[in-house]
Structures are given as C-alpha cells and as structure tokens.
C-alpha cells in the first residue's frame, strides 16, 4: 500500500511538471508573437529608392536651331547632343559654326550661327578673301574681329568670358597671336587647349 502511494505521488509530480512546461512554452510563444512587428518578413519586398540627385548638364542652345532653349543633358554629352535636343539645325544654319565634338559644359550658352552670320571667306572660284567676315576660309574665328555672339560659339566660352575677351581687346588692342587669349582673366591653359583649333588672328 505504501509503495502504491509513493508511485501515485511520483506519477502526479511528473504530470504536473509536463503541464507546467506546456504552460511555460505557451507563455513564451505568446510573448514572441507580441514582440514580432506586424510587417515582419516583408523587409526584402521594400522598394529601393533610386538616387534622385544624378547629375545632369544644363546648356542654353540658341541661334539657328529648330527649338532654341535650355536643355538638360547626361554628363559627358557633346555639342552635337545639344543641337539634337534642340531639334537639329535650322535650314539656314552654318553647321561649322560650332565644334560639335566638343563637350557640353554645364551653365554655358552655345549659339549656332546662320550662314549669313558665319559667311565663309572666298568662293568656289577662288575669289579674294572677305576680310569683313570674322571667319577665315578654313572656318576659324578671328578673335580680333569676333563679336559677342561669335565668341560665345567657341567651346567653353560663355557670355561672361566673351565679354571679358572684348574688354581685354578694347583695353589692350588686337591680339597678336591666338595664344594671347590666355592673358584674358578666366581663360587659362585648359580653355585655350579646347579652342586653339577654332581661333586665329589675321
């Protein structure tokens, strides 16, 4: 009889322990559920935001183009891209008035001249050069004769630099060589290397 009582008590203790473990596990499960965010497991589905600050180049393309205006271009664009963005050349455009392979600089204005504005010296019959034109027979711009619009057509020369060139010329007289343009404030070796094949003096 005594042994049966001991066995009964042992069995009761085991059942109580198992019941307690079940309650503890249920309690832990409940606490875990309470601490899990409602949107858990969906983080990988959140969209990745694109970089909204990707750099662009803004240029003002004007003159003999179909749609003059300010256009945004991808970094590394050339002037040919600016002309195409403006609808292409107008019928009377002098396509040689810009170096279309030059890079398009942010904040610059580029003017495409008309054929009348950029009249080439001479004719197919070999007539004498027209010294009233700022352009030579090979299409280079005489920086001693060029006006504001013609200077703005040079690669990397905006209105402010063009005005500086005119002011320097008024104060110091004609340039004696294309390299003299480096004496103008704001025009260093870098800009000169970009325009040296576009300019001349006569």
NURODO-432758 format. One line per field, with one value per atom (N, C-alpha, C): residue number from 1; x, y, z. Coordinates in Angstrom, 2 decimals. Layout:
# residues N
tiro: [NUM|...]
X: [X|...]
Y: [Y|...]
Z: [Z|...]
***
This chain:
# residues 202
tiro: [1|1|1|2|2|2|3|3|3|4|4|4|5|5|5|6|6|6|7|7|7|8|8|8|9|9|9|10|10|10|11|11|11|12|12|12|13|13|13|14|14|14|15|15|15|16|16|16|17|17|17|18|18|18|19|19|19|20|20|20|21|21|21|22|22|22|23|23|23|24|24|24|25|25|25|26|26|26|27|27|27|28|28|28|29|29|29|30|30|30|31|31|31|32|32|32|33|33|33|34|34|34|35|35|35|36|36|36|37|37|37|38|38|38|39|39|39|40|40|40|41|41|41|42|42|42|43|43|43|44|44|44|45|45|45|46|46|46|47|47|47|48|48|48|49|49|49|50|50|50|51|51|51|52|52|52|53|53|53|54|54|54|55|55|55|56|56|56|57|57|57|58|58|58|59|59|59|60|60|60|61|61|61|62|62|62|63|63|63|64|64|64|65|65|65|66|66|66|67|67|67|68|68|68|69|69|69|70|70|70|71|71|71|72|72|72|73|73|73|74|74|74|75|75|75|76|76|76|77|77|77|78|78|78|79|79|79|80|80|80|81|81|81|82|82|82|83|83|83|84|84|84|85|85|85|86|86|86|87|87|87|88|88|88|89|89|89|90|90|90|91|91|91|92|92|92|93|93|93|94|94|94|95|95|95|96|96|96|97|97|97|98|98|98|99|99|99|100|100|100|101|101|101|102|102|102|103|103|103|104|104|104|105|105|105|106|106|106|107|107|107|108|108|108|109|109|109|110|110|110|111|111|111|112|112|112|113|113|113|114|114|114|115|115|115|116|116|116|117|117|117|118|118|118|119|119|119|120|120|120|121|121|121|122|122|122|123|123|123|124|124|124|125|125|125|126|126|126|127|127|127|128|128|128|129|129|129|130|130|130|131|131|131|132|132|132|133|133|133|134|134|134|135|135|135|136|136|136|137|137|137|138|138|138|139|139|139|140|140|140|141|141|141|142|142|142|143|143|143|144|144|144|145|145|145|146|146|146|147|147|147|148|148|148|149|149|149|150|150|150|151|151|151|152|152|152|153|153|153|154|154|154|155|155|155|156|156|156|157|157|157|158|158|158|159|159|159|160|160|160|161|161|161|162|162|162|163|163|163|164|164|164|165|165|165|166|166|166|167|167|167|168|168|168|169|169|169|170|170|170|171|171|171|172|172|172|173|173|173|174|174|174|175|175|175|176|176|176|177|177|177|178|178|178|179|179|179|180|180|180|181|181|181|182|182|182|183|183|183|184|184|184|185|185|185|186|186|186|187|187|187|188|188|188|189|189|189|190|190|190|191|191|191|192|192|192|193|193|193|194|194|194|195|195|195|196|196|196|197|197|197|198|198|198|199|199|199|200|200|200|201|201|201|202|202|202]
X: [0.84|0.00|0.86|1.89|2.79|3.49|3.88|4.57|3.64|2.36|1.40|1.22|1.21|1.07|2.27|3.47|4.69|4.67|4.24|4.16|3.15|2.02|0.99|1.51|2.21|2.75|3.81|4.63|5.67|5.03|3.99|3.29|2.62|2.02|1.37|2.38|3.56|4.60|5.05|5.18|5.61|4.57|3.29|2.22|2.17|2.38|2.37|3.51|4.69|5.86|5.63|5.04|4.75|3.75|2.72|1.72|2.34|3.27|3.95|4.79|5.48|6.30|5.44|4.26|3.37|2.91|2.60|2.16|3.28|4.51|5.66|5.90|5.82|6.03|4.96|3.72|2.63|2.85|3.33|3.61|4.71|5.78|6.88|6.41|5.60|5.07|4.24|3.45|2.59|3.42|4.50|5.35|6.08|6.52|7.21|6.28|5.03|4.07|3.81|3.79|3.53|4.69|5.91|7.10|7.47|6.81|7.11|6.34|7.01|6.31|5.31|4.25|3.20|3.72|4.75|5.24|6.51|6.77|7.98|7.93|9.12|9.19|8.96|8.68|8.41|9.49|10.57|11.60|12.21|12.38|13.01|12.14|10.88|9.98|9.93|10.57|10.54|11.32|10.78|11.48|12.72|13.76|14.98|14.83|15.00|14.82|15.99|15.70|16.75|17.36|18.59|19.29|18.69|18.02|17.33|18.26|19.52|20.44|21.44|21.11|22.03|22.31|23.58|24.00|23.55|23.16|22.85|23.55|23.65|24.28|23.20|23.11|22.15|22.89|22.43|23.04|21.95|22.33|21.44|21.91|21.12|21.45|20.52|21.08|20.26|20.80|20.16|20.58|19.83|20.56|19.95|19.69|18.81|18.32|16.80|16.18|14.72|14.02|14.47|13.82|14.87|15.25|16.23|15.69|16.58|16.15|17.20|16.82|17.71|17.35|18.36|18.14|19.04|18.53|19.33|19.84|21.14|21.79|22.53|22.74|23.52|24.98|25.64|27.06|27.85|28.83|29.65|29.08|27.98|27.37|28.24|28.08|28.79|27.82|28.39|27.52|26.57|26.95|26.03|24.77|24.92|23.76|22.87|23.49|22.71|21.92|22.56|21.86|20.70|20.92|19.84|18.70|19.04|18.00|17.14|17.75|17.04|16.35|16.23|15.50|16.35|17.66|18.54|18.76|19.57|19.89|18.70|18.60|17.63|18.16|17.27|17.63|18.79|18.90|19.95|21.15|21.28|22.36|23.71|24.72|26.10|26.55|26.53|26.81|28.26|29.11|30.52|30.79|29.76|29.99|30.23|29.96|30.26|31.12|31.99|32.73|31.82|31.14|30.11|30.68|31.98|32.60|33.01|32.92|33.33|32.34|32.82|31.96|30.99|29.79|28.78|29.00|29.29|29.58|28.34|28.17|27.02|27.01|25.83|25.66|26.13|26.52|27.04|25.95|26.13|25.26|26.05|25.44|26.06|25.12|25.68|24.88|25.32|24.36|24.62|24.36|25.37|25.25|24.55|23.94|23.37|24.49|24.19|25.18|25.60|24.66|24.98|25.92|25.66|26.49|27.91|27.98|29.28|29.74|29.52|29.87|31.35|31.60|32.98|33.65|34.97|35.74|35.98|35.94|36.24|35.03|35.22|34.17|34.79|33.97|34.47|35.38|35.21|36.03|37.35|37.61|38.87|38.93|37.82|37.81|38.64|38.99|39.80|39.04|39.79|39.18|38.38|37.26|36.39|36.85|37.60|38.15|37.11|35.89|34.84|34.22|34.49|33.96|34.93|34.42|35.31|35.84|35.33|35.74|36.68|37.68|38.63|38.11|38.84|38.41|38.34|39.17|39.15|38.19|37.36|36.33|36.76|38.00|38.45|37.94|37.78|37.26|38.42|38.43|39.43|39.01|39.76|39.36|39.55|40.19|40.29|39.06|38.31|37.12|35.82|35.92|34.71|33.93|32.61|31.72|31.29|30.37|29.91|29.33|28.46|27.80|28.80|29.77|30.76|31.65|32.05|32.88|32.13|30.84|30.03|29.90|30.18|30.09|31.30|32.35|33.55|33.31|33.98|33.80|34.20|33.27|33.57|33.59|33.23|33.19|31.74|31.37|30.02|30.02|28.89|28.75|29.73|29.96|30.85|32.29|32.76|34.12|34.22|33.16|33.17|33.28|32.55|32.63|34.02|34.64|36.00|36.99|36.79|37.66|37.51|36.27|36.03|36.62|36.47|37.01|38.53|39.14|40.61|41.07|40.36|40.73|40.59|39.55|39.35|40.46|40.92|41.93|43.35|43.61|44.99|45.24|44.21|44.39|44.25|44.57|44.38|45.32|44.87|45.72|46.75|47.96|49.00|49.14|48.60|48.61|47.45|47.00|45.90|46.23|47.52|47.90|47.67|47.62|47.42|46.08|45.16|43.85|43.97|45.07|45.29|45.55|45.82|46.03|44.72|43.61|42.30|41.97|41.49|41.13|40.07|40.33|39.38|39.63|40.60|40.92|42.34|42.43|43.73|44.12|45.10|45.63|44.57|43.72|42.70|41.72|41.17|40.21|40.91|42.13|42.85|43.05|43.38|43.58|42.30|41.16|39.88|39.51|39.97|39.55|40.67|41.89|43.02|42.85|42.12|41.90|40.72|40.04|38.87|39.16|40.31|40.56|41.84|41.92|43.10|43.16|44.21|44.30|44.83|44.41|44.87|45.51]
Y: [-1.22|0.00|1.25|1.21|2.37|2.59|1.51|1.63|2.22|1.85|2.38|3.89|4.30|5.75|6.51|5.93|6.60|6.70|5.59|5.58|6.63|6.72|7.68|9.12|9.41|10.75|11.08|10.10|10.33|10.61|9.80|9.99|11.34|11.75|13.07|14.19|14.04|15.07|15.20|14.06|14.11|14.79|14.44|15.06|16.55|16.97|18.41|19.14|18.48|19.11|19.28|18.20|18.30|19.39|19.50|20.55|21.92|22.04|23.32|23.70|22.72|23.01|23.48|22.83|23.26|24.67|25.05|26.42|27.41|27.01|27.91|28.13|27.03|27.17|28.04|27.87|28.69|30.16|30.38|31.77|32.38|31.62|32.12|32.40|31.49|31.69|32.95|33.19|34.38|35.65|35.62|36.81|37.08|36.03|36.20|36.81|36.34|36.88|38.35|38.74|40.14|41.05|40.52|41.33|41.33|40.52|40.49|41.60|42.52|43.59|43.03|43.81|43.35|43.12|43.90|43.77|42.95|42.12|41.29|40.33|40.08|39.16|39.80|41.11|41.78|42.79|42.84|43.86|43.72|42.45|42.26|42.77|43.04|43.49|45.01|45.72|47.18|47.67|48.59|49.08|49.87|49.73|50.51|51.82|52.91|54.22|54.56|55.05|55.46|56.77|56.96|58.20|59.33|60.25|61.34|62.50|62.39|63.52|63.27|62.37|62.10|63.39|63.63|64.90|64.98|66.18|66.46|67.76|67.98|69.18|70.05|71.32|72.25|73.19|73.25|74.15|74.96|76.16|77.02|76.97|76.35|76.25|77.18|78.11|79.12|79.40|80.35|80.68|79.84|79.34|78.66|77.18|76.94|75.59|75.63|74.46|74.41|74.91|74.47|74.84|75.36|76.62|77.17|77.08|76.92|76.88|76.25|76.04|75.41|73.93|73.08|71.64|70.96|69.88|69.07|67.86|67.60|66.51|65.62|64.37|63.49|63.94|63.68|64.04|63.40|64.12|63.61|63.88|64.63|64.91|65.87|65.80|66.67|67.71|68.71|69.75|69.21|68.15|67.54|67.05|66.58|66.14|67.33|68.48|69.68|70.14|70.10|70.50|69.56|68.27|67.30|67.50|67.83|68.09|69.29|70.24|71.44|71.25|70.03|69.75|69.73|69.93|69.92|71.32|71.39|72.66|73.23|74.56|75.24|75.21|75.54|75.45|76.36|77.51|78.47|78.39|77.29|77.18|76.94|77.51|77.18|76.09|74.86|73.73|73.71|74.47|74.52|75.61|76.33|77.43|76.94|75.67|75.07|73.83|73.59|72.33|71.28|70.52|69.61|68.46|68.24|67.17|67.64|68.95|69.49|69.09|69.01|68.66|69.79|69.43|70.41|70.72|71.98|72.37|72.91|72.53|72.96|74.49|75.08|76.51|77.37|76.75|77.51|77.74|78.82|79.11|78.87|78.16|77.88|78.38|79.19|79.80|79.24|78.72|78.26|79.43|79.82|80.97|80.58|81.57|81.36|81.42|80.99|81.04|82.48|83.39|84.80|85.31|84.92|85.37|84.80|83.58|82.90|82.72|83.76|83.68|83.33|82.33|81.91|82.87|83.12|83.97|83.21|83.94|83.34|82.64|82.02|81.31|80.13|79.31|78.12|78.51|79.73|80.18|80.78|80.81|81.32|82.82|83.47|84.91|85.33|86.60|87.11|86.98|86.85|86.67|87.88|87.62|88.68|89.03|90.10|90.46|91.10|91.27|91.80|90.70|89.44|88.32|87.95|87.63|87.21|85.78|85.10|83.72|83.65|82.80|82.61|81.51|81.29|80.30|78.89|78.60|77.27|77.18|78.21|78.16|78.60|79.08|79.54|80.95|81.25|82.55|83.49|84.66|85.68|86.38|86.16|86.71|88.22|88.81|90.27|90.91|90.12|90.65|90.11|89.09|88.42|89.31|89.24|89.91|88.96|89.42|88.63|87.29|87.31|86.08|85.08|85.56|84.64|84.04|84.85|84.34|83.31|83.52|82.57|81.22|81.20|79.94|79.05|79.58|78.79|77.81|76.70|75.66|76.18|76.12|76.51|78.00|78.81|80.26|80.70|81.10|81.63|83.14|83.73|85.17|85.96|85.52|86.27|86.26|85.12|85.05|85.80|85.76|86.50|88.01|88.48|89.91|90.27|89.33|89.57|89.69|88.89|88.96|90.31|90.75|92.05|93.19|93.11|94.16|94.19|93.01|92.96|93.57|93.25|93.75|95.27|95.79|97.25|97.95|97.32|97.95|97.77|96.64|96.30|96.24|96.43|96.35|94.93|94.74|93.45|92.39|91.16|90.04|89.83|89.54|89.32|87.84|86.96|85.53|84.89|83.73|83.08|82.81|82.55|82.26|83.44|84.67|85.85|85.85|85.03|85.00|84.47|83.77|83.28|84.42|85.61|86.76|87.31|86.87|87.31|86.61|87.36|86.79|85.70|84.56|83.45|82.47|82.76|81.85|81.34|80.12|79.53|78.52|77.72|76.74|75.73|75.33|74.33|74.79|76.00|76.51|76.79|77.31|77.58|76.30|75.21|73.95|73.46|73.87|73.46|74.29|75.55|76.43|76.76|76.28|76.70|76.31|75.23|74.81|75.53|76.37|77.09|78.57|79.06|80.51|80.82|82.07|82.56|84.08|84.69|86.15|86.45|87.58|87.96|89.34]
Z: [0.00|0.00|0.00|0.82|0.89|-0.44|-1.08|-2.38|-3.43|-3.39|-4.36|-4.19|-2.94|-2.68|-3.22|-3.00|-3.49|-5.01|-5.66|-7.12|-7.62|-6.95|-7.34|-7.23|-6.15|-5.96|-7.01|-7.34|-8.37|-9.71|-10.05|-11.32|-11.37|-10.26|-10.19|-10.38|-9.79|-9.94|-11.38|-12.07|-13.47|-14.34|-14.09|-14.89|-14.64|-13.41|-13.10|-13.79|-13.80|-14.45|-15.94|-16.56|-18.00|-18.28|-17.44|-17.62|-17.48|-16.53|-16.33|-17.51|-18.10|-19.29|-20.43|-20.55|-21.64|-21.44|-20.22|-19.94|-20.18|-19.76|-19.97|-21.45|-22.21|-23.65|-24.29|-23.87|-24.40|-24.06|-22.83|-22.41|-23.28|-23.51|-24.35|-25.78|-26.31|-27.66|-27.75|-26.72|-26.71|-26.69|-25.85|-25.76|-27.07|-27.74|-29.03|-30.07|-30.07|-31.02|-30.78|-29.51|-29.18|-29.61|-29.61|-29.91|-31.38|-32.20|-33.64|-34.34|-35.09|-35.80|-36.78|-37.03|-37.94|-39.34|-39.76|-41.13|-41.21|-40.15|-40.16|-41.33|-41.91|-43.03|-44.37|-44.41|-45.68|-46.03|-45.24|-45.47|-46.85|-47.31|-48.60|-49.76|-49.49|-50.53|-50.66|-49.72|-49.78|-50.99|-51.75|-52.95|-52.57|-53.40|-53.22|-53.95|-53.23|-53.84|-54.73|-55.93|-56.87|-56.42|-56.79|-56.47|-57.29|-56.60|-57.30|-57.60|-57.20|-57.37|-58.49|-59.41|-60.52|-61.27|-61.52|-62.12|-63.57|-63.98|-65.38|-65.76|-67.05|-67.58|-68.22|-67.81|-68.39|-69.33|-70.57|-71.55|-72.25|-72.67|-73.45|-74.90|-75.75|-77.16|-77.93|-78.67|-79.33|-80.73|-81.41|-82.77|-83.79|-84.77|-85.91|-85.63|-84.62|-84.35|-84.36|-84.45|-84.58|-83.32|-82.17|-80.91|-79.92|-80.02|-79.07|-77.64|-76.70|-75.30|-74.42|-73.15|-72.17|-72.09|-72.19|-72.20|-71.17|-70.58|-69.66|-70.42|-70.26|-70.98|-69.99|-70.33|-69.44|-69.37|-68.25|-68.15|-69.28|-69.80|-70.90|-72.28|-72.35|-73.65|-74.47|-75.79|-76.72|-77.27|-77.97|-78.51|-79.56|-80.25|-81.20|-80.49|-79.24|-78.46|-78.10|-77.82|-77.51|-78.73|-79.90|-81.13|-81.41|-81.24|-81.48|-80.48|-79.22|-78.22|-78.62|-79.32|-79.76|-81.10|-81.54|-82.77|-84.03|-83.87|-85.03|-85.59|-86.64|-87.27|-88.04|-88.01|-88.87|-90.31|-91.25|-92.66|-93.02|-92.35|-92.70|-91.77|-91.03|-90.05|-90.72|-90.13|-90.50|-89.54|-89.99|-89.12|-88.64|-89.31|-88.90|-87.87|-87.47|-86.53|-85.10|-84.83|-83.53|-83.75|-82.80|-82.79|-82.14|-82.96|-82.46|-81.64|-81.73|-80.94|-79.56|-79.31|-78.01|-76.93|-75.70|-74.59|-74.24|-73.83|-73.41|-71.93|-71.61|-70.23|-69.54|-68.29|-67.52|-67.38|-67.63|-67.45|-68.61|-69.72|-70.84|-71.91|-72.66|-73.80|-75.09|-76.03|-77.32|-78.42|-79.29|-80.36|-81.71|-82.46|-83.82|-84.75|-85.49|-86.38|-87.68|-88.29|-89.62|-90.65|-91.86|-92.93|-93.21|-93.08|-93.31|-92.23|-90.98|-89.88|-89.97|-90.43|-90.50|-91.94|-92.73|-94.15|-94.32|-95.10|-95.34|-96.32|-96.07|-96.98|-98.28|-99.39|-100.70|-101.28|-102.39|-103.10|-103.81|-104.40|-105.10|-106.26|-106.78|-107.89|-107.45|-106.11|-105.63|-105.56|-105.20|-105.08|-103.88|-103.82|-102.72|-101.41|-100.35|-99.02|-98.64|-97.97|-97.47|-96.07|-95.93|-94.62|-93.71|-94.19|-93.32|-92.46|-92.80|-92.02|-90.92|-89.72|-88.64|-88.84|-89.85|-90.11|-91.30|-91.20|-92.29|-93.22|-94.30|-95.29|-94.70|-93.71|-93.09|-91.91|-91.72|-90.69|-89.31|-89.15|-87.84|-87.57|-86.29|-85.88|-85.55|-86.21|-85.91|-84.63|-83.55|-82.25|-82.18|-83.19|-83.22|-83.86|-84.60|-85.28|-84.70|-83.92|-83.43|-82.48|-82.59|-81.67|-80.56|-79.75|-78.60|-79.04|-80.04|-80.48|-81.02|-81.81|-82.38|-81.29|-80.33|-79.24|-78.40|-78.22|-77.45|-78.16|-79.46|-80.20|-79.97|-79.37|-79.11|-77.96|-78.00|-76.98|-75.60|-74.65|-73.28|-73.03|-74.03|-73.85|-73.72|-72.52|-72.30|-72.42|-72.08|-72.26|-71.40|-70.16|-69.27|-69.79|-70.27|-70.81|-72.13|-72.93|-74.19|-73.93|-72.92|-72.58|-72.05|-71.34|-70.83|-71.99|-73.02|-74.20|-74.90|-75.06|-75.70|-74.88|-73.56|-72.69|-72.77|-72.78|-72.89|-74.21|-75.27|-76.60|-76.67|-76.03|-76.01|-75.23|-74.16|-73.31|-73.83|-74.49|-74.86|-76.36|-77.14|-78.59|-79.10|-80.36|-81.02|-80.47|-80.51|-80.15|-81.27|-80.91|-81.91|-82.27|-81.43|-81.71|-80.96|-81.40|-80.68|-79.21|-78.91|-77.53|-76.60|-77.17|-76.33|-75.60|-76.06|-75.40|-73.98|-73.68|-72.32|-71.34|-71.86|-70.99|-70.44|-71.02|-70.55|-69.24|-68.28|-66.98|-67.15|-66.56|-66.62|-67.74|-68.60|-69.71|-69.50|-69.04|-68.78|-69.84|-69.50|-70.45|-70.87|-69.91|-70.22|-71.28|-71.10|-72.08|-73.41|-73.34|-74.59|-75.40|-74.73|-75.45|-76.12|-75.58|-76.17|-77.39|-77.42|-78.52|-79.50|-79.25|-80.08|-81.54|-81.80|-83.18|-83.83|-83.06|-83.58|-83.82|-83.35|-83.40|-84.19|-84.61|-85.30|-85.16|-85.63|-85.75|-87.15|-87.70|-89.03|-88.98]
***
